[in-house]
């Protein structure tokens, strides 16, 4: 019994030694899997998702009549059915009402100032004209009763008479000059008050225009689709909108398009006029054909706070099913980036990189020789070789040199 056990153990050790020795043998060329190069169809497709949007739509913007931002007090729900003439947005009137009150107060103040200035200017003009008239009377009296006869009047009287005449002339000139200055000042004050009155009038007009633009009415029957801002948020109660900024749109449902997003890593080779297949997430069984008509120039984040970059792609559809296609519906699409009828598409594991060059190992007799190749495009599992191969070549699917090194 013990002898049989010893024989069995010895036999197991011999088998193990043979197995280990065989594992370290250098593999021959026949042991390396190969791939035979033949022209085949190569297609590369990328997936995308997004939403439906109408090709034509009437925009609903914040009124331009208001000269300041408007705060939304009420807005219709996104996707609501609206009728022509129905109120879809209503803005807060508080600021415009306060503006109107302040404008009327400023206009009343300017009117009071104008009345006061006109009254003061009139009084001053009357007094100055009276002073000028009195000075003119004194001048005429001094000229009429001039004491210039040396035989009758003393020298002192003659000098005093000349001084009185000169003084009356100066008083008249001064009164006329002051009257002119006062008239100019009065006109300037009136002009300044007029500017204040016009400012008040402009303030009143802006407030009245703002009060007239507090409601937005639907231009025709349709579905209201609220527009998202750069943060991906729709207008809501309490948000502030600048004049002319987009709020919503009422689309025409006869023709739809899809706006989808492609990951930046998958967007290589995307171009317009490429074929696309689209389906609704709510009904993936029905496919719709289309083509790429527009492509973003730069990648951008799709959601706020998420750094992943996407390219926006617009897909025009061959037909629109109005019964199931609605603006904002979620869709998925497959974009056909490449479709080559006869291409040398080899497995990715047959391509190697040595010293910065793309090479493959082509079988010659019982050995493999490195061959430089040029590639044009690739998919997850295959690469298309443009130059360096011919039909019938056998390529190694693993690196023969690496196997020798390991051995």
Buried (B, 14 or more C-beta within 10 A) or exposed (E): EEEEEEEEEEEEEEEEEEEEEEEEEEEEBEEBEBBEBEEEEBEBBBEBBBBBBBBEBBEBBBBEBBBBBBBBBEBBEBEBEBEEEBBBBBBBBEBBEEBBEBBBEBBEBBBEBBEEBBEEBEEBBEBBEEBBEBBBEBBEEBEEEBBEEEEEBEEEBBEEBBEBBEBBBEBBEBBBEBBEEBBEEBEEBBEBBEEBBEBBBEBBEBBBBBBEBBBBEBBEEBBBBBBEEEEEEBBEEEBBBEBEBBBBBBBBBEBBBBBBBBBBEBBEEBEEEBBBBBBBEEEEEEEBEBBBBEBBEEBEEBEEEEEEBBBBBBBBBEEBEEEEBBBBBEBBBBBBBBEBEEBBBBEEBBBBEEEEEBBBBBBEEEEBEBBEBEBBBBBEEBBBBEEBBEEEBBBBBBBBEEBEEEE
